């Protein structure tokens, strides 16, 4: 064992240095989310019992439970209980988006680039790379947990104590370990980063969807989802450490399995065998767009299927959104039937507006992934042969960029159609089609402008392209939590999420629509011009 891990410490130090900026950015985002969430909720509950009751009532609605998780059933709610009910699921997803690509990049990514082959030619053990990655995951998670604990202790929410803050922080650390080791295992099972990332995100999406369905209808089955294990810990109420123990045990088993596979497999190989291709490529693959379709069709199909499933699931909970008003005695006394129906529709439209931001983010992620392939394929040398042939740099970049734009628009369309029509099947008063038109009129330009920004970064400043995810993530967080955290009305206007915040209750503002369209065109052109001036493997 010691022989297999020799010089893992050197690799660990190299990884920590290489990933320092990436991890620091994520840590800042996560700590800001924890501190601001706790502070805003504490201020809301300090405002009086009526305000706190309205917050709890809103969070117990089916649409909010689908988004953030089911609120624990207790007689009296306080800030700490509501904080855990809102933040657990959301923070786990954010943390997974940090550690999963990090673990794959530190293991399979280094193999794919040829770096690990050179390192292993020296006095480095077979499992040193995965050991270094696991230790980095443990160190990063521990630092994150300490900062969580300090932040929560400083806010000192109502209903909390140091044990509750410690257990919440420990739970988030274990969640990091769980999803990080899932990615480590897939990095050993597959032989390329693309498949490893796709399978990791598939598990994360499946865990979220299973939790979503069971939290609304059968909460006893939430144990079927790894995310649900942390919900069942019931932080600040039962403080169920057994649920955390289960997640920790699974994490250890996953890490051990990944290490065992790494010890026995060949360098560059994977356990999951790839299908053997044709001996001779088809003639239609001679063009760049056709080649891109052939290599990215699996990823594209996965995003489409995921968008349809997610849209269908989110649409299925819309039927219970408007019923909140019907079950409220105060509204029944004040409003007649027609007014209640109108208020129900307004509430449903408000939930659609909140969901719209998530579907835009999903579509942008799908499209930008394809656009960013240009940078990755160039760095790995895949495009060297193509550059030596007839296709110009403009043709190559336009092919990648247009495929990314089309992927984003198609994923968005599939998700919105599934959301709208599934929702109409469960609503007692279906929504008119004009609201679907508003959703598309606002979201398509938003998706295109986001992707165009990613395209411009790839073309002009490829080394800074990772900052795109920080920009989009910050905009999405503000879009979702603006109302809950009582943020200013125009707080989200630094991204297109803020420009479409009132859709579909209202039409998108024409000024912002023009800004998005014109901006997207300019950014697209800048991305093409920038790539033409780049050196190979920049």
ZANUNU-628278 format. One record per residue (C-alpha): residue number from 1; residue in one letter; x, z, y. Coordinates in steps of 0.05 Angstrom, whole numbers, always signed. Each point is the difference from the previous one (the first is absolute). Layout:
BEGIN
NUM;A;X;Z;Y .
...
REM end
This chain:
BEGIN
1;X;+0;+0;+0 .
2;X;+56;+19;+48 .
3;X;+37;-64;-19 .
4;X;-62;-43;+16 .
5;X;-7;+33;+69 .
6;X;+72;-2;+22 .
7;X;+9;-13;+74 .
8;X;-74;+7;+13 .
9;X;+19;+44;+59 .
10;X;+36;-58;+34 .
11;X;-61;-45;-8 .
12;X;-44;+55;+26 .
13;X;+41;+7;+64 .
14;X;+0;-76;+9 .
15;X;-76;-3;-9 .
16;X;-12;+57;+48 .
17;X;+42;-34;+53 .
18;X;-32;-68;-12 .
19;X;-71;+26;+2 .
20;X;+10;+51;+56 .
21;X;-38;-38;+54 .
22;X;-56;-21;-46 .
23;X;-12;+70;-25 .
24;X;+6;+32;+69 .
25;X;-53;-46;+28 .
26;X;-47;+18;-57 .
27;X;+14;+74;+7 .
28;X;-16;-3;+74 .
29;X;-66;-35;-14 .
30;X;-20;+49;-55 .
31;X;+18;+62;+40 .
32;X;-38;-26;+60 .
33;X;-61;-12;-43 .
34;X;+3;+70;-29 .
35;X;+13;+36;+66 .
36;X;-50;-41;+41 .
37;X;-54;+4;-54 .
38;X;+6;+75;-6 .
39;X;+3;+9;+76 .
40;X;-59;-44;+15 .
41;X;-44;+31;-53 .
42;X;+19;+70;+23 .
43;X;-20;-19;+71 .
44;X;-66;-29;-25 .
45;X;-18;+62;-39 .
46;X;+20;+44;+57 .
47;X;-52;-36;+42 .
48;X;-57;+36;-34 .
49;X;-42;+3;-62 .
50;X;-44;-59;+18 .
51;X;+59;-47;+7 .
52;X;+31;+23;-66 .
53;X;-67;-9;-37 .
54;X;-5;-71;+26 .
55;X;+70;-16;-25 .
56;X;-15;+28;-69 .
57;X;-66;-37;-3 .
58;X;+34;-65;+19 .
59;X;+56;+9;-51 .
60;X;-49;+15;-56 .
61;X;-35;-67;+11 .
62;X;+9;-49;-59 .
63;X;+38;-50;+44 .
64;X;+50;+53;+24 .
65;X;+7;+29;-70 .
66;X;+17;-70;-25 .
67;X;+54;-6;+53 .
68;X;+33;+69;+0 .
69;X;-26;+36;-62 .
70;X;-56;+49;-16 .
71;X;-2;+64;+41 .
72;X;+4;+63;-43 .
73;X;-66;+37;-10 .
74;X;+6;+67;+34 .
75;X;-48;+44;+38 .
76;X;+41;+3;+64 .
77;X;+48;-54;+25 .
78;X;+60;+13;+43 .
79;X;+55;-43;+30 .
80;X;+47;+6;-59 .
81;X;-53;-21;-52 .
82;X;-22;-60;+42 .
83;X;+73;-19;+13 .
84;X;+15;-2;-75 .
85;X;-65;-38;-14 .
86;X;+18;-54;+51 .
87;X;+76;-5;-7 .
88;X;+17;+5;-74 .
89;X;-21;-70;-22 .
90;X;+23;-34;+63 .
91;X;+69;+34;+0 .
92;X;+12;-15;-73 .
93;X;-13;-75;+12 .
94;X;+47;+0;+61 .
95;X;+54;+36;-39 .
96;X;-7;-48;-59 .
97;X;+9;-59;+48 .
98;X;+66;+32;+20 .
99;X;+31;+20;-67 .
100;X;-24;-55;-47 .
101;X;+36;-58;+34 .
102;X;+59;+46;+13 .
103;X;+9;+16;-74 .
104;X;-8;-73;-21 .
105;X;+50;-23;+52 .
106;X;+51;+53;-22 .
107;X;-3;-22;-73 .
108;X;-29;-68;-18 .
109;X;+14;-27;+70 .
110;X;+74;+15;-7 .
111;X;+1;-34;-68 .
112;X;-36;-61;+26 .
113;X;+49;-8;+58 .
114;X;+60;+5;-46 .
115;X;+26;+63;+35 .
116;X;-10;+45;-60 .
117;X;+38;-49;-45 .
118;X;+62;+7;+45 .
119;X;-8;+76;+3 .
120;X;-9;+6;-75 .
121;X;+65;-40;-10 .
122;X;+35;+63;+26 .
123;X;-1;+70;-30 .
124;X;-76;+8;+8 .
125;X;-48;+22;-55 .
126;X;-59;-39;-26 .
127;X;-51;+48;+28 .
128;X;+37;+19;+64 .
129;X;-44;-45;+43 .
130;X;-65;+29;-24 .
131;X;+28;+71;+3 .
132;X;+21;-12;+72 .
133;X;-68;-28;+18 .
134;X;-35;+60;-33 .
135;X;+44;+49;+38 .
136;X;-14;-36;+65 .
137;X;-74;+5;-14 .
138;X;+7;+74;-13 .
139;X;+41;+12;+63 .
140;X;-46;-41;+45 .
141;X;-61;+34;-28 .
142;X;+29;+69;+8 .
143;X;+17;-13;+73 .
144;X;-69;-27;+11 .
145;X;-32;+61;-32 .
146;X;+41;+48;+43 .
147;X;-20;-37;+63 .
148;X;-73;+1;-22 .
149;X;+3;+75;-12 .
150;X;+33;+14;+68 .
151;X;-51;-45;+36 .
152;X;-60;+34;-33 .
153;X;+27;+69;+11 .
154;X;+12;-17;+74 .
155;X;-72;-25;+9 .
156;X;-28;+61;-38 .
157;X;-68;-30;-15 .
158;X;-60;+45;-8 .
159;X;-10;+21;-73 .
160;X;+71;-12;-21 .
161;X;+59;+44;-20 .
162;X;+72;-13;-19 .
163;X;-17;-6;-74 .
164;X;-52;-53;+15 .
165;X;+48;-39;+44 .
166;X;+55;+5;-52 .
167;X;-46;-24;-56 .
168;X;-25;-59;+41 .
169;X;+72;-20;+17 .
170;X;+20;+8;-73 .
171;X;-58;-43;-21 .
172;X;+21;-56;+46 .
173;X;+71;+5;-26 .
174;X;-25;-6;-72 .
175;X;-43;-60;+21 .
176;X;+63;-33;+26 .
177;X;+35;+13;-66 .
178;X;-59;-27;-40 .
179;X;-7;-67;+35 .
180;X;+74;-7;+10 .
181;X;+12;+7;-75 .
182;X;-56;-49;-14 .
183;X;+38;-51;+41 .
184;X;+65;+18;-36 .
185;X;-31;-13;-67 .
186;X;-27;-68;+21 .
187;X;+68;-17;+28 .
188;X;+28;+9;-71 .
189;X;-58;-34;-36 .
190;X;+3;-64;+41 .
191;X;+58;-45;+16 .
192;X;-15;-14;+74 .
193;X;-21;+38;+61 .
194;X;-61;-43;+12 .
195;X;-33;+19;-65 .
196;X;+22;+73;+6 .
197;X;-30;+6;+70 .
198;X;-64;-35;-21 .
199;X;-11;+46;-60 .
200;X;+17;+62;+41 .
201;X;-51;-18;+54 .
202;X;-50;-18;-54 .
203;X;+5;+71;-29 .
204;X;-7;+30;+70 .
205;X;-61;-43;+14 .
206;X;-32;+16;-67 .
207;X;+12;+74;+11 .
208;X;-33;-4;+69 .
209;X;-60;-39;-25 .
210;X;-12;+46;-60 .
211;X;+3;+59;+47 .
212;X;-47;-34;+48 .
213;X;-54;-14;-52 .
214;X;+5;+68;-34 .
215;X;+1;+40;+66 .
216;X;-67;-30;+19 .
217;X;-37;+0;-66 .
218;X;+36;+41;-55 .
219;X;+50;+49;+30 .
220;X;+15;+29;-69 .
221;X;+32;-67;-17 .
222;X;+47;+1;+60 .
223;X;+52;+26;-49 .
224;X;+6;-71;-25 .
225;X;+38;-19;+64 .
226;X;+70;+26;+14 .
227;X;-21;+7;+73 .
228;X;-59;+41;-24 .
229;X;+48;+52;-31 .
230;X;+21;+21;+70 .
231;X;-72;+2;+24 .
232;X;-15;+48;-58 .
233;X;+55;+46;+24 .
234;X;-51;+21;+54 .
235;X;+51;+21;+51 .
236;X;-20;+60;+43 .
237;X;-58;+17;-47 .
238;X;+15;+7;-75 .
239;X;+73;-20;+7 .
240;X;+1;-28;-71 .
241;X;+73;-4;-19 .
242;X;-16;-28;-69 .
243;X;-19;-67;+31 .
244;X;+67;-3;+34 .
245;X;+34;+20;-66 .
246;X;-33;-59;-34 .
247;X;+26;-48;+53 .
248;X;+70;+30;-4 .
249;X;+1;-6;-76 .
250;X;-20;-73;+3 .
251;X;+53;-13;+53 .
252;X;+54;+30;-46 .
253;X;-24;-42;-59 .
254;X;+0;-64;+42 .
255;X;+70;+14;+26 .
256;X;+25;+14;-70 .
257;X;-31;-64;-27 .
258;X;+31;-41;+56 .
259;X;+68;+30;-14 .
260;X;-5;-13;-74 .
261;X;-18;-73;+12 .
262;X;+57;-8;+49 .
263;X;+49;+28;-50 .
264;X;-19;-49;-55 .
265;X;-17;-65;+35 .
266;X;+47;-55;+24 .
267;X;+17;-8;+73 .
268;X;-50;-45;+34 .
269;X;-49;+2;-59 .
270;X;-68;+33;-5 .
271;X;-44;+25;-55 .
272;X;-60;-42;+21 .
273;X;+19;-71;-21 .
274;X;-13;-57;+48 .
275;X;-37;-61;-24 .
276;X;+47;-58;-15 .
277;X;-11;-57;+48 .
278;X;-3;-73;-14 .
279;X;+65;-35;-20 .
280;X;-12;-50;+56 .
281;X;-35;+16;+65 .
282;X;-63;-38;+19 .
283;X;+7;-54;+52 .
284;X;-48;+33;+48 .
285;X;+50;+58;+9 .
286;X;+47;-44;+41 .
287;X;-31;+22;+66 .
288;X;+13;+68;+32 .
289;X;-74;+19;+5 .
290;X;-10;-16;-74 .
291;X;+60;+41;-19 .
292;X;-25;+58;+41 .
293;X;-68;-4;-33 .
294;X;+32;+0;-68 .
295;X;+43;+62;+14 .
296;X;-51;+40;+41 .
297;X;-65;-17;-35 .
298;X;+2;+63;-42 .
299;X;+8;+44;+61 .
300;X;-54;-39;+37 .
301;X;-49;+7;-58 .
302;X;+14;+74;-5 .
303;X;-15;+11;+74 .
304;X;-64;-41;-5 .
305;X;-26;+39;-60 .
306;X;+20;+65;+32 .
307;X;-36;-18;+65 .
308;X;-64;-19;-37 .
309;X;+0;+64;-41 .
310;X;+16;+44;+60 .
311;X;-53;-35;+42 .
312;X;-52;+9;-55 .
313;X;+15;+73;-9 .
314;X;+0;+15;+75 .
315;X;-64;-39;+9 .
316;X;-35;+38;-55 .
317;X;+5;+66;+40 .
318;X;-33;-28;+62 .
319;X;-69;+16;-28 .
320;X;+12;+74;+9 .
321;X;+28;-5;+70 .
322;X;-66;-9;+37 .
323;X;-36;+51;-43 .
324;X;+36;+55;+39 .
325;X;-49;-9;+57 .
326;X;-61;+0;-45 .
327;X;+19;+66;-31 .
328;X;+13;+33;+67 .
329;X;-63;+39;+21 .
330;X;+19;-4;+73 .
331;X;+3;-76;+0 .
332;X;-66;-4;-38 .
333;X;-35;+40;+54 .
334;X;+30;-37;+59 .
335;X;-1;-72;-26 .
336;X;-55;-42;-30 .
337;X;+11;-45;-61 .
338;X;+21;-61;+40 .
339;X;+50;+40;+40 .
340;X;+29;+32;-62 .
341;X;+9;-69;-32 .
342;X;+35;-25;+63 .
343;X;+45;+62;+1 .
344;X;+15;-10;-74 .
345;X;+22;-71;+13 .
346;X;+45;+22;+57 .
347;X;+33;+51;-45 .
348;X;+10;-51;-55 .
349;X;+31;-48;+51 .
350;X;+46;+55;+24 .
351;X;+25;+11;-70 .
352;X;+10;-75;-9 .
353;X;+43;+2;+63 .
354;X;+43;+55;-30 .
355;X;+6;-38;-65 .
356;X;+17;-64;+37 .
357;X;+67;+29;+21 .
358;X;+18;+14;-72 .
359;X;-18;-70;-22 .
360;X;+40;-30;+57 .
361;X;+60;+43;-21 .
362;X;-7;-23;-73 .
363;X;-3;-73;+21 .
364;X;+59;+7;+48 .
365;X;+41;+33;-55 .
366;X;-14;-57;-48 .
367;X;+17;-53;+52 .
368;X;+62;+33;+28 .
369;X;+27;+12;-70 .
370;X;+1;-76;-10 .
371;X;+30;-13;+69 .
372;X;+54;+52;-12 .
373;X;+19;-36;-64 .
374;X;+36;-50;+43 .
375;X;+49;+53;+22 .
376;X;+7;+29;-70 .
377;X;+8;-67;-36 .
378;X;+52;-21;+52 .
379;X;+39;+65;-9 .
380;X;+0;-8;-76 .
381;X;+25;-72;+5 .
382;X;-63;-31;-30 .
383;X;-6;-48;+59 .
384;X;+72;-25;-2 .
385;X;-17;-56;-48 .
386;X;-62;-19;+40 .
387;X;+40;-1;+65 .
388;X;+48;-49;-32 .
389;X;-58;-49;-15 .
390;X;-47;-39;+45 .
391;X;-47;+56;+26 .
392;X;+18;+21;+71 .
393;X;+2;+72;+23 .
394;X;-64;-13;+39 .
395;X;-36;-24;-63 .
396;X;+24;+60;-40 .
397;X;-20;+51;+52 .
398;X;-67;-32;+16 .
399;X;-16;-1;-75 .
400;X;+13;+74;-8 .
401;X;-35;+19;+65 .
402;X;-62;-42;-13 .
403;X;-7;+25;-71 .
404;X;+4;+71;+27 .
405;X;-54;-14;+52 .
406;X;-46;-32;-52 .
407;X;+12;+57;-49 .
408;X;-20;+51;+53 .
409;X;-63;-38;+21 .
410;X;-23;-10;-72 .
411;X;+12;+73;-19 .
412;X;-38;+22;+62 .
413;X;-57;-47;-14 .
414;X;-7;+22;-73 .
415;X;+0;+73;+19 .
416;X;-50;-6;+58 .
417;X;-48;-43;-41 .
418;X;+1;+50;-57 .
419;X;-9;+58;+48 .
420;X;-57;-31;+39 .
421;X;-42;-28;-57 .
422;X;+11;+59;-46 .
423;X;-21;+45;+57 .
424;X;-63;-40;+13 .
425;X;-21;+8;-73 .
426;X;-1;+76;+7 .
427;X;-28;+5;+71 .
428;X;-75;+9;+7 .
429;X;+3;-43;+63 .
430;X;+54;-54;-11 .
431;X;+43;-20;+58 .
432;X;-11;-68;+33 .
433;X;+53;-53;-10 .
434;X;+19;+2;+73 .
435;X;+39;+65;-13 .
436;X;+40;-36;-54 .
437;X;+16;-53;+52 .
438;X;+24;+54;+48 .
439;X;+45;+30;-53 .
440;X;+33;-68;-13 .
441;X;+4;-19;+74 .
442;X;+39;+63;+15 .
443;X;+41;+11;-63 .
444;X;+27;-71;-13 .
445;X;+36;-5;+67 .
446;X;+25;+72;-9 .
447;X;+29;-16;-68 .
448;X;+32;-65;+25 .
449;X;+30;+35;+61 .
450;X;+29;+56;-43 .
451;X;+31;-50;-49 .
452;X;+26;-43;+57 .
453;X;+36;+62;+27 .
454;X;+33;+9;-68 .
455;X;+18;-74;+0 .
456;X;+33;+7;+68 .
457;X;+41;+59;-23 .
458;X;+24;-37;-62 .
459;X;+21;-59;+42 .
460;X;+30;+36;+60 .
461;X;+23;+68;-25 .
462;X;-2;+2;-76 .
463;X;+39;+65;-3 .
464;X;-56;+34;+41 .
465;X;-58;-28;-40 .
466;X;-12;+66;-36 .
467;X;-23;+29;+67 .
468;X;-62;-43;-8 .
469;X;-27;+49;-51 .
470;X;+10;+58;+48 .
471;X;-39;-37;+54 .
472;X;-58;-19;-45 .
473;X;-2;+68;-34 .
474;X;-2;+37;+67 .
475;X;-57;-45;+23 .
476;X;-40;+11;-64 .
477;X;+8;+75;+3 .
478;X;-24;+3;+72 .
479;X;-58;-47;-18 .
480;X;-24;+45;-57 .
481;X;+12;+68;+31 .
482;X;-15;-14;+73 .
483;X;-70;+30;-3 .
484;X;+16;+57;-47 .
485;X;+60;+23;+41 .
486;X;-35;-13;+67 .
487;X;+52;-50;+24 .
488;X;-11;-39;+65 .
489;X;-47;-60;-5 .
490;X;+55;-51;+12 .
491;X;+54;+36;-40 .
492;X;+2;-55;-52 .
493;X;+7;-59;+48 .
494;X;+75;-8;-14 .
495;X;-20;-39;-63 .
496;X;-57;-48;-17 .
497;X;-34;+58;-37 .
498;X;-19;+28;+68 .
499;X;-26;-67;+24 .
500;X;-51;-5;-56 .
501;X;-18;+74;-2 .
502;X;-73;-11;+23 .
503;X;-15;-55;-51 .
504;X;-51;-12;-30 .
505;X;-43;+45;+43 .
506;X;+20;-46;+57 .
507;X;+32;-69;+3 .
508;X;+75;-3;+9 .
509;X;+20;-2;+73 .
510;X;+14;-72;+20 .
511;X;+63;+19;+38 .
512;X;+32;+33;-61 .
513;X;-22;-59;-43 .
514;X;+38;-48;+45 .
515;X;+60;+46;+1 .
516;X;+2;+2;-76 .
517;X;-6;-76;-8 .
518;X;+50;-19;+54 .
519;X;+48;+55;-22 .
520;X;-3;-22;-72 .
521;X;+17;-72;+18 .
522;X;+59;+21;+43 .
523;X;+27;+48;-52 .
524;X;-7;-53;-55 .
525;X;+40;-50;+41 .
526;X;+53;+53;+16 .
527;X;+7;+16;-74 .
528;X;+13;-73;-18 .
529;X;+49;-9;+58 .
530;X;+37;+63;-18 .
531;X;+9;-18;-73 .
532;X;+28;-68;+19 .
533;X;+57;+35;+37 .
534;X;+15;+50;-55 .
535;X;+61;-5;-45 .
536;X;-11;+0;-75 .
537;X;-7;+69;-32 .
538;X;-5;+35;+68 .
REM end
